[in-house]
């Protein structure tokens, strides 16, 4: 009997020892995967294409110094068996535990690039900004935006997507295509355009956006936009040429020959976008207007102004005139102050 009690005691001690070892082992594992770690000096960006296995991720993370050992990531997987690891590009810039890293990938907290499109940017400006990303090509963007079909239901007479690439800051991934980006921009335009439809207007969408683009390029002052819009609306009503300098620049851009300033040849350019040679609005927008310019084009101020010239005080404002005599005096004052 004494020997049997001794064996039972040994078994109990063995079971306890095994349980203790398991608890300690689990604690060690949990500590290793929950302790913040940083084995890199500069931010690390890792790209996990679709189909990347957990093991492959673990190796890449360990090699980049994001985690201490690849087995730790596999242990995190064992602790999160139902999680789905999402493909994408991830940036790691701070110390993080293996569990934190795993959870980031599981919820798809991917790294985004930001593309800022200021109000008044044209498609050439946007293409130049796109070229700073190694995964996107500005020439491809221009090719896509020259096709107006994505907005044909909204603006059947739009010659390109110019004017409908709404100014904003866009978050894009390395896998984002130029076509997807253009759709993001036109979708945002649609959203804002719907918000602006509070009253009826007789002009077509393309005419409103075209007028808004001229207003956007002529002044950066929000309080002036309705007044600038009124000048062009008055000229259109009277059949006067708009004489808008930015349209001559845009005509030269379309022909690939803009030289940084306006020359006599630009003013004489027969392009339908040159409002010095052709009365009425150009065929389409010359830039992408923001919300304020669109509102101004939809509701110009009630004025009798037909002319405006920049003020020489550097304020960015303009002197508005109702007749050519007053305008010429304002131009003389501007030239005198600028000498």
C-alpha positions as CSV (number, residue, x, y, z in Angstrom):
1,X,0.0,0.0,0.0
2,X,2.8,2.4,0.9
3,X,4.4,1.8,-2.6
4,X,1.1,2.5,-4.3
5,X,0.7,5.8,-2.5
6,X,4.2,6.7,-3.4
7,X,3.5,6.0,-7.1
8,X,0.3,8.0,-7.0
9,X,2.2,10.9,-5.4
10,X,4.9,10.7,-8.1
11,X,2.2,10.9,-10.8
12,X,0.5,13.9,-9.1
13,X,3.9,15.7,-8.8
14,X,4.6,14.9,-12.5
15,X,1.2,16.2,-13.5
16,X,1.7,19.3,-11.5
17,X,5.2,19.8,-12.9
18,X,3.9,19.4,-16.5
19,X,1.1,21.9,-15.8
20,X,3.5,24.3,-14.2
21,X,5.8,24.0,-17.2
22,X,2.9,24.5,-19.6
23,X,1.7,27.6,-17.7
24,X,5.3,29.0,-17.6
25,X,5.8,28.2,-21.3
26,X,2.5,29.9,-22.2
27,X,3.5,32.9,-20.1
28,X,6.9,33.0,-21.9
29,X,5.2,32.8,-25.3
30,X,2.6,35.4,-24.4
31,X,5.3,37.7,-23.1
32,X,7.4,37.3,-26.2
33,X,4.6,38.1,-28.5
34,X,3.1,41.0,-26.4
35,X,6.4,42.8,-25.7
36,X,7.2,45.8,-28.0
37,X,10.2,45.3,-30.2
38,X,12.1,47.4,-32.7
39,X,15.0,46.0,-34.7
40,X,15.1,48.7,-37.4
41,X,16.6,52.2,-37.5
42,X,14.4,53.8,-40.2
43,X,10.7,53.2,-41.0
44,X,10.2,49.9,-42.7
45,X,7.7,49.3,-45.6
46,X,6.7,45.8,-46.5
47,X,4.5,44.7,-49.3
48,X,2.5,41.5,-49.0
49,X,0.9,40.6,-52.3
50,X,-2.3,38.6,-52.4
51,X,-1.7,35.0,-51.6
52,X,1.3,35.7,-49.3
53,X,1.4,32.9,-46.6
54,X,1.6,33.5,-42.9
55,X,5.0,31.8,-42.9
56,X,6.3,34.1,-45.6
57,X,5.0,37.2,-43.8
58,X,6.7,36.0,-40.6
59,X,10.1,35.6,-42.3
60,X,9.9,39.0,-44.0
61,X,8.8,40.7,-40.7
62,X,11.7,39.1,-38.9
63,X,14.3,39.9,-41.6
64,X,13.2,43.5,-41.6
65,X,13.5,43.8,-37.8
66,X,9.8,44.4,-37.2
67,X,9.6,41.3,-35.0
68,X,12.3,39.4,-33.1
69,X,11.7,35.9,-34.6
70,X,9.5,34.4,-37.2
71,X,8.2,31.8,-34.9
72,X,6.6,34.5,-32.8
73,X,4.4,35.5,-35.6
74,X,3.4,31.9,-36.1
75,X,2.5,31.7,-32.4
76,X,0.4,34.9,-32.9
77,X,-1.4,33.1,-35.7
78,X,-2.0,30.1,-33.4
79,X,-3.5,32.5,-30.9
80,X,-5.7,34.2,-33.6
81,X,-6.7,31.2,-35.7
82,X,-9.8,32.8,-37.2
83,X,-8.1,36.0,-38.3
84,X,-7.6,36.7,-42.0
85,X,-4.3,38.4,-42.9
86,X,-4.9,41.0,-45.6
87,X,-2.6,41.8,-48.5
88,X,-1.2,45.3,-48.9
89,X,1.7,47.6,-48.2
90,X,2.4,48.2,-44.5
91,X,4.7,50.7,-42.8
92,X,6.3,50.1,-39.4
93,X,7.9,53.1,-37.8
94,X,7.6,52.5,-34.0
95,X,8.2,49.6,-31.6
96,X,5.3,47.2,-31.6
97,X,4.5,43.8,-30.2
98,X,4.1,40.8,-32.4
99,X,0.4,40.7,-31.5
100,X,0.0,44.4,-32.5
101,X,1.8,43.8,-35.8
102,X,-0.4,40.7,-36.4
103,X,-3.6,42.6,-35.6
104,X,-2.6,45.5,-37.9
105,X,-2.3,43.1,-40.8
106,X,-5.5,41.3,-39.8
107,X,-7.5,44.5,-40.0
108,X,-5.8,45.8,-43.2
109,X,-4.2,48.8,-41.7
110,X,-2.2,49.4,-44.9
111,X,0.1,52.2,-45.7
112,X,-1.4,55.0,-47.8
113,X,0.2,57.6,-50.0
114,X,-1.4,61.0,-50.1
115,X,-2.0,62.9,-53.3
116,X,-3.1,66.5,-52.7
117,X,-4.8,68.2,-55.6
118,X,-5.2,72.0,-54.9
119,X,-8.1,74.0,-56.3
120,X,-7.4,75.2,-59.8
121,X,-5.1,72.3,-60.7
122,X,-5.4,71.1,-64.2
123,X,-4.8,67.5,-65.4
124,X,-1.3,68.4,-66.4
125,X,-0.5,69.6,-62.8
126,X,-2.0,66.4,-61.4
127,X,0.0,64.2,-63.8
128,X,3.2,66.0,-62.6
129,X,2.3,65.3,-59.0
130,X,1.6,61.7,-59.8
131,X,5.0,61.2,-61.3
132,X,6.6,61.5,-57.8
133,X,5.1,58.1,-57.0
134,X,7.2,55.2,-58.3
135,X,4.1,53.1,-58.9
136,X,2.1,55.5,-61.0
137,X,2.7,57.3,-64.3
138,X,1.5,60.8,-65.2
139,X,1.4,60.1,-68.9
140,X,-1.0,57.2,-68.2
141,X,-3.2,59.5,-66.1
142,X,-3.4,62.0,-68.9
143,X,-4.4,59.3,-71.3
144,X,-7.2,58.2,-69.0
145,X,-8.4,61.7,-68.3
146,X,-8.7,62.5,-72.0
147,X,-11.6,60.0,-72.2
148,X,-14.8,61.8,-71.0
149,X,-17.0,58.7,-70.9
150,X,-17.0,58.4,-67.1
151,X,-18.9,61.7,-66.9
152,X,-20.9,61.6,-70.1
153,X,-24.1,60.9,-68.2
154,X,-23.6,64.1,-66.2
155,X,-22.0,66.3,-68.8
156,X,-22.6,64.9,-72.4
157,X,-20.6,67.7,-74.0
158,X,-17.5,67.4,-71.7
159,X,-14.4,67.0,-74.0
160,X,-12.3,65.4,-71.3
161,X,-12.4,64.8,-67.5
162,X,-10.8,68.2,-66.9
163,X,-13.0,70.1,-64.5
164,X,-14.5,66.9,-63.0
165,X,-11.3,65.8,-61.1
166,X,-12.4,67.3,-57.8
167,X,-9.6,69.0,-55.8
168,X,-8.9,67.2,-52.5
169,X,-6.4,65.0,-50.8
170,X,-6.6,61.4,-51.9
171,X,-5.3,58.4,-50.1
172,X,-3.9,55.9,-52.5
173,X,-2.1,52.5,-52.3
174,X,0.7,51.2,-54.3
175,X,-1.8,49.0,-56.2
176,X,-4.1,51.9,-57.1
177,X,-4.3,52.4,-60.8
178,X,-4.6,55.8,-62.6
179,X,-8.1,54.7,-63.7
180,X,-9.1,54.0,-60.2
181,X,-7.7,57.4,-59.1
182,X,-9.6,59.3,-61.8
183,X,-12.8,57.5,-60.7
184,X,-12.2,58.6,-57.1
185,X,-11.9,62.2,-58.3
186,X,-15.0,62.1,-60.5
187,X,-17.0,60.4,-57.8
188,X,-16.1,63.2,-55.4
189,X,-17.2,65.7,-58.0
190,X,-20.5,64.0,-58.3
191,X,-21.0,64.0,-54.6
192,X,-20.4,67.8,-54.3
193,X,-22.4,68.5,-57.5
194,X,-25.4,66.7,-56.0
195,X,-25.1,68.8,-52.8
196,X,-25.1,72.0,-55.0
197,X,-28.4,71.2,-56.8
198,X,-30.6,73.4,-54.6
199,X,-32.1,75.4,-57.5
200,X,-32.7,75.2,-61.2
201,X,-30.3,76.7,-63.6
202,X,-30.5,76.8,-67.4
203,X,-26.8,76.3,-68.2
204,X,-25.5,72.8,-68.9
205,X,-23.2,71.1,-66.3
206,X,-20.2,71.5,-68.6
207,X,-20.9,75.3,-69.1
208,X,-21.2,75.8,-65.3
209,X,-18.0,73.8,-64.6
210,X,-16.2,75.6,-67.4
211,X,-17.1,79.0,-66.0
212,X,-16.1,77.9,-62.5
213,X,-12.7,76.9,-63.9
214,X,-12.1,80.3,-65.3
215,X,-13.2,81.9,-62.0
216,X,-10.9,79.5,-60.1
217,X,-7.9,80.5,-62.2
218,X,-8.5,84.2,-62.1
219,X,-8.8,84.7,-58.3
220,X,-7.8,82.9,-55.1
221,X,-10.0,85.2,-53.0
222,X,-13.2,83.6,-52.0
223,X,-15.1,86.9,-51.7
224,X,-14.1,87.8,-55.3
225,X,-15.2,84.7,-57.0
226,X,-18.9,85.7,-57.4
227,X,-17.8,89.1,-58.7
228,X,-15.4,87.6,-61.2
229,X,-18.2,85.2,-62.3
230,X,-20.4,88.2,-62.8
231,X,-17.9,89.8,-65.2
232,X,-17.8,86.7,-67.4
233,X,-21.6,86.3,-67.1
234,X,-22.1,89.9,-68.2
235,X,-19.7,89.5,-71.1
236,X,-21.4,86.3,-72.2
237,X,-24.8,88.0,-72.2
238,X,-23.4,90.8,-74.3
239,X,-21.6,88.5,-76.7
240,X,-18.2,90.0,-75.8
241,X,-15.0,87.8,-75.9
242,X,-14.0,86.8,-72.4
243,X,-10.3,87.7,-72.9
244,X,-9.3,85.3,-70.2
245,X,-5.5,84.8,-70.0
246,X,-5.6,81.4,-68.4
247,X,-7.5,80.1,-71.4
248,X,-4.6,81.0,-73.7
249,X,-2.2,79.2,-71.4
250,X,-4.4,76.1,-71.4
251,X,-4.6,76.2,-75.2
252,X,-0.8,76.2,-75.3
253,X,-0.7,73.4,-72.7
254,X,-3.0,71.2,-74.8
255,X,-0.6,71.7,-77.7
256,X,2.5,71.0,-75.6
257,X,4.1,74.4,-76.2
258,X,3.5,76.5,-73.1
259,X,6.7,78.4,-72.3
260,X,5.9,79.8,-68.8
261,X,4.5,83.1,-70.0
262,X,2.0,84.4,-72.5
263,X,3.4,85.5,-75.9
264,X,1.7,87.3,-78.9
265,X,1.5,83.9,-80.6
266,X,-0.5,82.6,-77.7
267,X,-3.0,85.4,-78.0
268,X,-3.3,84.7,-81.7
269,X,-3.6,81.0,-81.3
270,X,-6.8,79.8,-83.3
271,X,-7.5,77.1,-80.6
272,X,-11.1,77.2,-79.5
273,X,-9.8,77.4,-76.0
274,X,-8.4,80.9,-76.7
275,X,-11.1,83.3,-75.5
276,X,-9.2,86.2,-77.1
277,X,-10.0,84.8,-80.5
278,X,-13.4,83.2,-79.8
279,X,-16.4,84.6,-78.1
280,X,-18.2,82.5,-75.6
281,X,-17.0,79.8,-73.2
282,X,-14.2,77.5,-74.3
283,X,-15.2,73.9,-75.2
284,X,-14.6,72.7,-71.7
285,X,-13.0,73.5,-68.3
286,X,-9.4,74.6,-68.2
287,X,-8.8,73.5,-64.6
288,X,-10.6,71.7,-61.7
289,X,-12.6,74.2,-59.7
290,X,-13.3,73.8,-56.0
291,X,-16.7,74.2,-54.2
292,X,-16.5,78.0,-53.9
293,X,-15.8,78.5,-57.6
294,X,-18.7,76.2,-58.5
295,X,-21.0,78.1,-56.2
296,X,-19.9,81.4,-57.8
297,X,-20.6,80.0,-61.3
298,X,-24.0,78.9,-60.3
299,X,-24.8,82.2,-58.6
300,X,-22.7,85.1,-59.9
301,X,-23.0,88.4,-58.1
302,X,-25.4,91.0,-59.5
303,X,-23.0,93.6,-61.0
304,X,-22.5,95.7,-64.1
305,X,-18.8,95.0,-64.2
306,X,-17.2,94.0,-67.5
307,X,-13.5,94.3,-66.7
308,X,-11.0,93.6,-63.9
309,X,-7.3,93.9,-63.4
310,X,-5.0,92.9,-60.5
311,X,-4.4,95.4,-57.8
312,X,-0.8,96.4,-57.5
313,X,-0.7,96.0,-53.7
314,X,0.1,92.3,-53.7
315,X,-3.2,91.4,-52.0
316,X,-4.3,89.1,-54.8
317,X,-7.4,91.2,-55.2
318,X,-8.7,92.9,-58.4
319,X,-10.0,96.3,-59.4
320,X,-13.4,95.9,-61.2
321,X,-14.7,98.4,-63.8
322,X,-18.0,98.9,-65.7
323,X,-16.5,100.5,-68.8
324,X,-13.3,100.5,-70.8
325,X,-12.3,104.0,-69.7
326,X,-12.3,103.1,-66.0
327,X,-10.6,99.9,-66.8
328,X,-7.8,101.6,-68.7
329,X,-7.2,103.9,-65.8
330,X,-7.0,100.9,-63.5
331,X,-4.5,99.3,-65.9
332,X,-2.4,102.4,-66.0
333,X,-2.3,102.6,-62.2
334,X,-1.3,99.0,-62.0
335,X,1.6,99.5,-64.5
336,X,2.7,102.6,-62.8
337,X,2.8,101.0,-59.3
338,X,4.6,97.9,-60.7
339,X,7.4,99.9,-62.3
